[in-house]
Amino acid sequence: MAVSKTNAMRILDSKKVIYTTLNYESNDGKIDGVSVASKINKDLELVFKTLVSISQSKAIYVFVIPVEKELDLKLAAKAAGEKKVELLPVKDLLANTGYVRGGCSPIGMKKQYPTFIEESANNLEEIIVSGGKIGIQLQLNVNDLIQTTRSKTAKISK
């Protein structure tokens, strides 16, 4: 069955970025990152989740961290040059990013938000992130992800 292209895939295609699509069943409701890594049979260190935060000045920032880690809000704020950031409420996710919880890709959001990837990604050749839809993950070169999302790497998780 052909999978319809997500916005993230179309962007990667337009930039001639090579990626692999990894599909998984989501009908059991388990869409957290650790469950997804298990479903696609990949090491936890390779699979990253996308978290969207908002600052006191209402600026939006995107943080991409390993699925088994937690976002350190103090480190995240420091990376973003803000005093404080908090996670964007799930109810606001679709309106701001065009994506739903569990299918939020750092690639192809409604706007190009400042994006930060956990610095441990620098030790990887490839990284796996959401494909922009629940049930789809994309595996691609870390540097391609950094260039495509115009992101910086920083210590942002604990």
C-alpha positions as CSV (number, residue, x, y, z in Angstrom):
1,M,0.0,0.0,0.0
2,A,1.4,3.4,-1.0
3,V,1.7,5.8,1.9
4,S,0.7,9.3,1.0
5,K,3.5,11.8,1.4
6,T,3.5,13.9,4.5
7,N,4.6,17.6,4.4
8,A,7.9,16.5,6.0
9,M,8.5,14.0,3.2
10,R,7.7,16.5,0.5
11,I,10.2,19.0,2.0
12,L,12.9,16.4,2.2
13,D,12.2,15.3,-1.4
14,S,12.3,19.0,-2.6
15,K,15.8,19.3,-1.0
16,K,16.9,16.0,-2.4
17,V,17.5,14.6,1.1
18,I,17.7,10.8,1.3
19,Y,15.5,9.3,4.0
20,T,13.9,6.0,4.9
21,T,10.3,5.8,5.9
22,L,9.5,3.5,8.9
23,N,5.9,2.7,9.5
24,Y,4.3,1.3,12.6
25,E,0.8,0.3,13.8
26,S,-0.7,2.9,16.1
27,N,-4.1,1.3,16.7
28,D,-3.1,0.2,20.2
29,G,-2.8,3.9,21.2
30,K,0.8,3.6,22.2
31,I,2.4,6.5,20.4
32,D,4.9,7.6,23.0
33,G,8.5,7.6,21.7
34,V,9.7,4.6,23.6
35,S,6.8,2.5,22.3
36,V,7.4,3.7,18.8
37,A,11.2,2.9,19.0
38,S,10.2,-0.6,20.0
39,K,7.6,-0.9,17.2
40,I,10.1,0.1,14.6
41,N,12.8,-2.1,16.2
42,K,15.4,0.7,16.6
43,D,17.7,1.7,19.5
44,L,16.3,4.3,21.8
45,E,19.4,6.5,21.2
46,L,18.5,6.8,17.5
47,V,14.8,7.7,17.9
48,F,14.1,11.4,18.8
49,K,10.8,13.1,19.8
50,T,9.8,16.6,18.9
51,L,8.6,18.8,21.7
52,V,7.2,22.3,21.1
53,S,7.5,25.0,23.8
54,I,6.4,28.5,24.3
55,S,8.2,31.3,26.1
56,Q,6.7,34.1,28.3
57,S,6.9,36.4,25.3
58,K,4.8,33.8,23.4
59,A,7.7,32.8,21.1
60,I,7.6,29.2,20.0
61,Y,10.6,26.9,20.1
62,V,11.1,23.3,18.9
63,F,13.2,20.8,20.8
64,V,14.2,17.4,19.4
65,I,15.5,15.0,22.1
66,P,16.0,11.2,22.5
67,V,12.7,9.5,23.3
68,E,13.9,8.1,26.6
69,K,15.0,11.5,27.9
70,E,13.2,14.5,29.4
71,L,13.4,18.0,28.1
72,D,15.2,20.1,30.7
73,L,13.2,23.3,30.6
74,K,16.0,25.4,32.2
75,L,18.6,24.2,29.6
76,A,16.0,24.6,26.8
77,A,15.3,28.2,27.9
78,K,19.0,28.9,28.0
79,A,19.5,27.4,24.5
80,A,16.7,29.6,23.2
81,G,18.0,32.7,25.0
82,E,14.8,33.0,27.1
83,K,14.3,33.3,30.8
84,K,11.8,30.5,30.8
85,V,10.0,28.1,28.4
86,E,7.2,25.7,29.0
87,L,5.7,23.0,26.9
88,L,3.0,24.2,24.5
89,P,-0.4,22.8,25.6
90,V,-1.4,19.9,23.4
91,K,-4.6,21.7,22.4
92,D,-2.4,24.4,20.8
93,L,-0.1,22.1,18.9
94,L,-2.1,21.6,15.7
95,A,-2.9,25.4,15.3
96,N,0.8,26.3,15.7
97,T,2.6,23.5,14.0
98,G,0.1,21.8,11.7
99,Y,0.8,18.5,13.5
100,V,-0.9,16.4,16.2
101,R,0.6,14.9,19.3
102,G,2.4,11.7,18.3
103,G,2.9,12.9,14.8
104,C,4.8,16.1,15.3
105,S,7.8,16.3,13.0
106,P,10.5,19.0,13.3
107,I,10.4,19.2,9.5
108,G,7.6,21.1,7.8
109,M,5.8,22.9,10.6
110,K,3.5,25.8,9.6
111,K,6.3,28.2,10.4
112,Q,10.1,27.8,10.7
113,Y,10.5,28.0,14.4
114,P,13.9,28.1,16.1
115,T,14.8,24.5,16.5
116,F,17.3,22.8,18.9
117,I,18.4,19.2,18.7
118,E,20.0,17.4,21.7
119,E,23.7,17.6,21.3
120,S,24.0,13.8,21.6
121,A,22.8,13.7,18.0
122,N,26.3,15.0,17.0
123,N,27.5,11.5,17.9
124,L,25.1,9.8,15.5
125,E,25.2,9.4,11.8
126,E,21.5,8.9,11.4
127,I,18.5,10.0,13.4
128,I,14.9,9.0,13.4
129,V,12.1,11.6,13.9
130,S,8.4,11.7,13.3
131,G,7.3,11.8,9.7
132,G,4.5,14.2,10.4
133,K,1.8,11.7,11.0
134,I,1.1,9.1,13.6
135,G,2.4,5.7,12.3
136,I,5.3,7.2,10.2
137,Q,8.9,7.8,11.3
138,L,11.7,9.1,9.1
139,Q,15.3,8.0,9.3
140,L,17.8,10.4,7.8
141,N,21.3,11.8,8.2
142,V,21.7,14.0,11.3
143,N,23.4,16.8,9.3
144,D,20.6,16.7,6.7
145,L,18.1,17.2,9.5
146,I,20.1,20.0,11.0
147,Q,20.3,21.8,7.7
148,T,16.7,21.2,6.7
149,T,15.3,22.5,10.0
150,R,18.0,25.1,10.3
151,S,18.5,23.9,13.9
152,K,21.3,24.2,16.4
153,T,22.5,21.4,18.7
154,A,22.6,22.1,22.4
155,K,22.4,20.3,25.8
156,I,18.7,20.3,26.4
157,S,17.7,17.0,27.9
158,K,18.2,15.1,31.2
